[in-house]
């Protein structure tokens, strides 16, 4: 039977990062790595940082493919070495491309969270055994002279024992090995790990870049690129999650409900709550509260600055935000409301409160505070 365990590094419904050849909006990071390679100053460990979903994993797989397919710069023979590469691109017809696509390249190992053997459930951490398996992998490099590449996605997920095991490898890096650590929050890594890595910083994407990246991933954003960019914070991974789970529709409902204040549209609230309570709707429930937090933050920012965000993420959003947050005092009040209501919602999620009751309770708390 096929392995049905979901890959923790892949956005559901989106291609795996190893299958995404084109990286949008990250030319500076690609150039920085290419310059280091061509100048023969290739560091043994790289930390790829930036918000979730901006292409860090795509870049890591792109670098891995490049390193395994590209001869070393320079040369000792009378004709010199091969010409310096001008990009990280590797032909999809290259043998390395085929092996990586099949998950069968002997020079590459990807480390991420794995299922617990006893329960079958995905662990929420990378454990020490996941790191220790690299020892045997690195020993192979001494026999065949080839490169070895390791992708850790995400390094933030390592527990203390795993982090210490990786640190020992970074202190005595194997010959011709490159470690690529993907991290969403570098501060969660040991300072000693950070100090032994060179950093590649990836940036958030604009609305146009977002739309191009999503189209490359097989998701048509239509005319919603700007709204997706607003709600996702420039993260294409988050934008894809929003698109695939109907996030724009949920956000429009939230704005519509806020627009009905101070007399909350209870029938509309009940429909939203019932939708969140459907079997298998856990992801949508999480997304609903994420979007509610974003809406309240945009309300608070509108009051603080005196004007709504430049781009609307839902119809009539600007009008609604301006009506509810006309002054800095109201902006601060909305910030407080958001903090209190969402803390209560998170607690309700933690104790498995009925989803419909949780949504209703949260919205009525917002109504009460806004009255």
C-alpha positions in Angstrom: 0.0 0.0 0.0 1.3 3.5 -0.8 2.6 5.6 1.9 -0.2 8.0 2.8 1.7 10.0 5.4 1.5 13.7 4.4 4.8 15.4 3.8 5.2 18.1 6.5 7.2 20.3 4.2 4.5 20.4 1.4 1.5 22.7 1.1 -1.5 20.4 0.6 -2.6 20.6 -3.1 0.7 22.3 -4.2 3.7 20.8 -5.9 6.6 19.6 -3.7 9.4 22.2 -3.5 11.7 19.8 -5.4 9.2 19.9 -8.3 9.2 23.7 -8.5 11.9 24.8 -11.0 11.2 28.5 -11.1 11.8 30.7 -8.1 10.1 34.0 -8.2 11.3 37.2 -6.5 14.5 35.9 -4.9 17.2 36.9 -7.4 19.4 38.4 -4.7 19.6 35.2 -2.6 20.3 33.1 -5.7 23.0 35.5 -6.9 24.7 35.5 -3.4 25.0 31.7 -3.4 26.2 31.6 -7.1 28.8 34.3 -6.3 30.1 32.2 -3.4 30.3 29.1 -5.6 32.1 30.8 -8.4 34.6 32.5 -6.2 35.4 29.1 -4.5 34.2 30.4 -1.1 31.4 27.9 -0.8 30.5 27.7 2.9 29.7 24.3 4.3 26.5 25.4 6.0 23.8 27.9 4.8 20.8 29.2 6.7 17.9 30.1 4.5 15.7 32.6 6.4 12.5 34.5 5.8 8.8 34.3 6.3 7.0 31.0 5.6 6.1 30.4 2.1 8.4 32.8 0.2 10.4 30.0 -1.5 13.1 28.9 1.0 12.5 25.2 0.4 12.3 25.8 -3.4 15.7 27.5 -3.2 17.2 24.8 -1.0 16.2 22.1 -3.5 17.4 24.3 -6.4 20.8 24.7 -4.7 21.0 21.0 -4.0 20.3 20.1 -7.6 22.8 22.7 -8.8 25.6 21.4 -6.5 25.1 17.8 -7.5 25.0 18.6 -11.2 27.7 21.3 -11.5 31.4 20.6 -11.7 33.7 22.4 -9.3 34.9 25.9 -10.4 38.5 26.3 -11.4 40.7 23.5 -12.8 44.2 22.1 -12.7 44.7 20.9 -16.2 46.1 22.9 -19.1 42.7 23.7 -20.4 41.4 25.1 -17.1 38.1 24.2 -15.6 34.6 24.6 -17.0 33.1 28.0 -17.5 31.6 29.6 -14.5 27.9 29.0 -14.3 25.7 32.1 -14.6 22.6 30.8 -12.9 21.5 28.0 -10.6 19.4 26.5 -13.4 19.8 22.8 -14.2 18.2 21.2 -17.2 15.2 19.0 -16.3 16.8 16.4 -18.7 19.9 16.2 -16.5 20.4 12.9 -14.8 20.5 14.6 -11.4 17.1 16.3 -12.1 15.6 12.9 -12.8 17.1 11.3 -9.7 16.0 14.1 -7.4 12.5 14.1 -9.0 12.3 10.4 -8.1 13.8 10.9 -4.6 16.7 8.7 -5.5 19.8 10.8 -5.7 22.5 9.2 -3.4 24.1 12.6 -2.8 21.1 14.2 -1.2 19.2 13.7 2.1 16.3 15.7 3.3 15.6 15.8 7.0 12.2 16.8 8.3 9.7 15.7 10.9 8.9 11.9 10.8 6.0 9.8 12.0 6.3 8.2 15.5 6.8 4.5 15.0 4.5 3.6 17.9 1.5 5.9 17.1 2.0 6.5 13.4 1.3 10.2 14.0 3.6 12.9 12.7 5.9 14.2 15.3 5.9 17.9 16.0 9.7 17.9 16.3 12.8 16.7 14.4 14.3 14.2 16.8 17.9 13.2 17.4 17.6 10.0 15.4 16.7 12.0 12.3 20.0 13.8 12.6 22.2 10.9 13.6 21.3 9.1 10.4 23.4 11.7 8.6 26.6 10.2 10.0 26.4 7.2 7.7 25.4 9.4 4.8 28.5 11.6 5.2 30.9 8.7 5.5 30.0 7.8 1.9 31.7 10.9 0.6 35.1 9.6 1.6 34.7 6.6 -0.8 33.3 8.2 -4.0 34.6 11.8 -3.8 31.2 13.2 -4.7 29.4 16.1 -3.1 26.9 15.5 -0.3 23.9 17.8 0.3 21.6 17.9 3.3 18.4 19.9 3.5 16.9 20.4 7.0 13.3 21.6 6.7 12.6 23.2 9.0 15.6 23.5 11.3 13.3 25.4 13.8 11.6 22.0 14.4 14.7 20.4 15.9 14.4 19.5 19.6 17.4 20.1 21.9 19.1 16.8 21.4 18.7 17.0 17.6 20.1 20.5 17.6 23.1 19.5 19.6 23.8 16.5 17.3 23.7 18.8 14.3 26.0 21.3 16.0 28.7 18.6 16.4 28.5 18.1 12.6 28.8 21.8 11.9 31.8 22.0 14.3 33.6 19.3 12.2 32.0 19.6 8.8 32.4 16.6 6.5 34.5 17.2 3.4 32.6 18.2 0.3 29.3 18.4 2.2 26.8 21.3 2.2 24.1 21.7 4.8 21.1 23.8 3.9 19.0 24.8 7.0 15.6 26.2 6.3 14.4 28.4 9.1 11.3 30.5 9.6 12.5 31.9 13.0 16.3 31.9 13.3 16.1 33.0 16.9 14.8 29.5 17.8 18.1 28.0 16.7 21.1 27.7 19.0 23.4 30.8 18.6 26.3 28.4 18.0 24.5 26.9 15.0 23.7 30.3 13.6 27.3 31.4 14.0 28.5 28.5 11.9 26.1 29.2 9.0 26.1 31.8 6.2 22.7 33.4 5.9 20.6 33.8 2.7 17.6 36.0 3.4 14.5 35.7 1.3 12.0 38.5 1.0 8.2 38.6 0.8 6.6 38.8 -2.7 4.6 41.6 -4.3 1.1 41.0 -5.6 2.3 40.5 -9.2 5.1 38.1 -8.1 2.6 36.2 -5.9 0.3 35.7 -8.9 3.2 34.5 -11.1 4.4 32.1 -8.4 1.0 30.7 -7.9 0.4 30.2 -11.6 3.7 28.3 -11.8 2.5 26.1 -9.0 -0.7 25.3 -10.9 -3.0 27.6 -8.8 -4.8 30.3 -10.8 -5.3 33.4 -8.5 -7.4 35.1 -11.2 -7.9 38.7 -10.2 -7.2 38.0 -6.5 -3.4 38.3 -6.5 -3.5 41.6 -4.6 -5.9 40.4 -2.0 -3.9 37.2 -1.5 -0.8 39.2 -1.1 -2.4 41.4 1.5 -3.7 38.5 3.6 -0.7 36.3 3.3 1.9 38.9 4.1 3.7 38.3 0.8 4.0 34.5 1.4 3.2 32.4 -1.6 2.8 29.3 0.5 0.2 31.0 2.7 -1.5 32.5 -0.3 -1.9 29.0 -1.8 -3.4 27.8 1.5 -5.8 30.7 1.4 -6.7 30.0 -2.2 -7.1 26.3 -1.8 -9.2 26.6 1.5 -11.4 29.4 0.3 -9.7 32.0 2.5 -10.8 35.0 0.5 -14.5 34.0 0.9 -14.0 33.5 4.6 -12.3 36.9 5.0 -15.2 38.5 3.0 -17.6 37.0 5.5 -15.6 38.3 8.4 -15.6 41.8 6.9 -19.3 41.5 6.3 -19.9 40.6 9.9 -17.7 43.4 11.2 -19.7 45.7 8.9 -22.9 44.7 10.6 -21.7 45.9 14.0 -22.8 47.1 16.4 -25.9 45.0 15.6 -24.1 41.7 14.6 -25.8 39.8 11.9 -26.6 36.7 13.9 -27.9 34.6 11.1 -24.7 35.2 9.1 -22.6 34.5 12.1 -24.4 31.2 12.7 -23.8 30.1 9.1 -20.1 30.9 9.4 -20.0 29.0 12.7 -21.8 25.9 11.3 -19.4 25.8 8.3 -16.4 25.8 10.7 -18.0 22.9 12.6 -18.3 20.5 9.7 -16.5 17.3 9.8 -13.0 17.6 8.4 -13.1 21.4 8.6 -10.3 21.8 11.2 -8.0 23.5 8.8 -10.7 26.0 7.8 -11.4 26.6 11.5 -7.8 27.5 12.1 -7.8 29.6 9.0 -10.9 31.4 10.1 -9.3 32.5 13.4 -6.1 33.5 11.5 -8.1 35.7 9.2 -10.1 37.1 12.1 -6.8 38.1 13.7 -5.7 39.8 10.5 -9.0 41.7 10.2 -8.7 43.0 13.8 -5.1 43.9 13.2 -6.0 45.9 10.1 -8.8 47.6 12.1 -6.3 48.6 14.8 -3.8 49.9 12.2 -6.5 51.9 10.4 -7.3 53.7 13.7 -3.6 54.3 14.5 -2.8 55.7 11.0 -6.1 57.4 10.2 -6.5 55.6 6.9 -7.2 52.0 5.7 -4.7 49.7 4.0 -3.9 50.9 0.5 -5.3 47.7 -1.0 -8.5 46.1 0.0 -8.6 42.3 0.7 -12.4 42.1 0.6 -15.2 44.2 -0.9 -16.1 47.3 1.1 -13.2 46.6 3.5 -11.9 50.2 3.5 -15.3 51.6 4.3 -15.9 49.2 7.1 -12.5 49.7 8.7 -12.8 53.5 8.6 -16.3 53.4 10.1 -15.2 51.2 13.0 -11.8 52.8 13.7 -12.0 56.5 13.2 -9.5 57.5 15.9 -6.2 56.2 17.4 -8.2 55.6 20.6 -10.5 53.2 18.7 -7.5 51.6 17.0 -6.0 50.8 20.4 -9.4 49.5 21.6 -9.5 47.1 18.6 -6.0 45.9 19.3 -7.1 45.1 22.9 -10.3 43.4 21.6 -8.3 41.3 19.2 -5.8 40.2 21.9 -8.5 39.2 24.4 -10.9 37.6 22.0 -8.3 35.5 20.2 -6.6 34.4 23.4 -9.9 33.1 24.5 -10.4 31.4 21.2 -7.0 29.8 21.4 -7.8 28.5 24.8 -11.1 27.1 23.5 -9.3 25.3 20.7 -6.8 23.8 23.2 -9.6 22.3 25.3 -11.6 21.1 22.3 -14.5 23.4 22.7 -17.3 22.8 20.1 -16.1 24.7 17.0 -19.5 26.3 16.3 -19.8 27.5 19.9 -16.3 28.8 19.8 -16.9 30.9 16.7 -20.2 32.3 18.1 -18.6 33.0 21.4 -15.7 34.9 19.8 -17.9 37.0 17.5 -20.3 37.9 20.4 -17.3 38.9 22.5 -16.2 41.2 19.7 -19.8 42.6 19.4 -19.9 43.3 23.1 -16.6 45.1 23.1 -17.6 47.1 20.0 -21.0 48.2 21.4 
